[in-house]
Amino acid sequence: MVLMVGVLYKKRALPLAWVVYTGKKGHTTGQRQIEDLEKVLPLLPTRSEVVLLGDAEYDTTEMLVWLQEKTSWQYVLRTSPQIFVQDGPTSQPIEAYPFQKGQVFYRPDVGFTQSAIIFVNLIGWWGRRYEKPIYLISNIINAYHACKYYRRRYQIETFFSDQKSRGFNIHKSHLADPARLSRMLIAACLAYLWIISQGIAVLASKKACLIDRNERVDKSLFRLGLDWLKYVLKKNLDFEPSFRFQTLEGFNVR
């Protein structure tokens, strides 16, 4: 199992840190989530404004307490409608709050879980195109802003498809040892960043028409970079690799 943290950039998730461990499919623990996020903390520039997004796997009270005590991040996390919350003297499951399709429900300062270790803003979001609502917990006070942020969470799925069936096919490696898989991910993620960099260079140099439509660009940054690499190798053309490690203020990148 791989627990990955990335930063969203132009509908793609750029990998920052990960934890690889042996386990069955399903929800991971708050301890592993914190382990992964602690790898990210020293990488962030000072005074960065961070919004942490995650699906219902990441609504653990352990991680929420860590976020509150160790960071100044905002967060929007999906949660289960079956979880009980404390709302004043009342304890009830989240799904008991009434609202209708096409609405956004907002309830501030709700005690999350029956133990009420931490207080969150509870949001119910029921888009008109969807059969069921989704429920979010956040420390953002504007429900519509929280929903707008959470809409971007799905962009991380493109990273996994680029690493797998639409790109590097790392799922065919059949590696089972966590240490070996983690080392392979170093190579795969560096290659991924290089391909994204190539895609940006293709757009900047206005050469996308050589590998995409003339009237518009349909391909993602990853597909542009990968197809450009195939194009120049097939044509035996010289090209600028367009990938450099830079020294950033405050720490060195090696």
Buried (B, 14 or more C-beta within 10 A) or exposed (E): BBBBBBBBEEEBBBBBBBBBBEEEEEEBBBEBBBBBBEEBEEBBEEEEEBBBBBBBEBBBBBBBBBBBEEBEBBBBBBBEBEBBBBBEEEEEEBBEBEEEEEBBBBBEEBBBBEEBEBBBBBBBBBBEEEEEBBBBBBBBEEBEBBBEBBEBBEBBEBBBEBBEEBBBEBEEEEBEEBEEBBEBBEEBBEBBBBBBBBBBBBBEEEBBEBBBEEEEBEBBBBBBBBBBBEBBEEEEEEBEEBBEEEEEEEEEEE
